[in-house]
Amino acid sequence: MTDYPGNKAVCFLDTARLAPPAVRRSVLVLCMSLILLGGPGAWGETRIPPDPRIARLNHAGFRTRGYCTAFATRDGQVVTAAHCLPKIPTDTVHVLLGYETGRLEQQIQTPATSYRIVKGRDIAALCGLKGDPDGFRLTAAPPTPGTRVEVRGYGAPRAHALQKTACSVQSMSGDTLIRLDCPLPPGTSGAPVTLTGSRDVIGVVSASSATGSLAYRVFPDMARRLCQ
C-alpha cells in the first residue's frame, strides 16, 4: 500500500513514476490521511499454505528495494498495486508465484515498463501469461457495507509466508475506493480482496492505517481491456 507508510514493504512516501499523476496524487492523499502503526502482532493475520496464483512481487534497483503482493487471474494477467512498481522503469520486477520461504512454483522477471496502469486507480497488470482456471476472477459483485471478505498477502513481519486476514467492507467512496475494517501489514499492497471463501476479487489492496485499509475496486474486464 502506498507507504503512507502503507503496505509496500519499503518506506517511501513517493509512488512509482510509472503511475499516472492522478494515482500518485490519490496515493499521497491516502498517505497523509492515515497513520500506520506497525510492529509484530499488530494485525490479525493467519498463516496459510502458498497459493500458486498468489505471488510475492520483489524489485531491487540502484537506490531502492521492496516487495508487495500480486495475483494471477484466470485470463492470464498478473495484477498488483501500481505504486509497487519501482521508480526506475528499467528496474526488474520479480514475480514469485506460490512462494514460501525460498521455494516457489514459478518466477517471472520483467522490467517495470512491462506493466500497464489502470487510469485513475492504483492498479497495474502484466499481460501475456497463460490463463489458468484456478486463477482469480475479477468480479462486479457490489461490495456493500458489511460484506465479508478476505485478504491474502505477504505481510511483514512474516514476509516469506502467505497470510490471510478476515475483514468486512466498511464503506465505499464512489465506485472506486473500498474501505475495509481491518488494518493490514506492509507488504500486502497489491493483494486481492476476495469474497469470503471464494476466488472472486472485488478489489486490490492499496493502503492501510491503524484501524482499517483501502482497496481500489476492480471490474470484470479490466485486465483484458488493459491487455488488448
HELIX and SHEET records of a PDB file:
HELIX    1   1 PRO A   21  SER A   33  1                                  13    
HELIX    2   2 ALA A   82  CYS A   84  5                                   3    
HELIX    3   3 ALA A  112  SER A  114  5                                   3    
HELIX    4   4 MET A  222  LEU A  226  1                                   5    
SHEET    1   A 6 THR A  46  ARG A  47  0                                        
SHEET    2   A 6 GLN A 163  SER A 173 -1                                        
SHEET    3   A 6 ARG A 148  GLY A 153 -1                                        
SHEET    4   A 6 PRO A 192  LEU A 195 -1                                        
SHEET    5   A 6 ASP A 200  SER A 208 -1                                        
SHEET    6   A 6 ARG A 137  LEU A 138  1                                        
SHEET    1   B 4 THR A  46  ARG A  47  0                                        
SHEET    2   B 4 GLN A 163  SER A 173 -1                                        
SHEET    3   B 4 LEU A 177  LEU A 180 -1                                        
SHEET    4   B 4 SER A 213  ARG A 217 -1                                        
SHEET    1   C 7 GLN A 106  PRO A 111  0                                        
SHEET    2   C 7 THR A  92  LEU A  97 -1                                        
SHEET    3   C 7 ILE A  54  ALA A  60 -1                                        
SHEET    4   C 7 ARG A  65  ALA A  72 -1                                        
SHEET    5   C 7 VAL A  78  THR A  80 -1                                        
SHEET    6   C 7 ALA A 124  LEU A 126 -1                                        
SHEET    7   C 7 TYR A 115  ILE A 117 -1                                        
END                                                                             
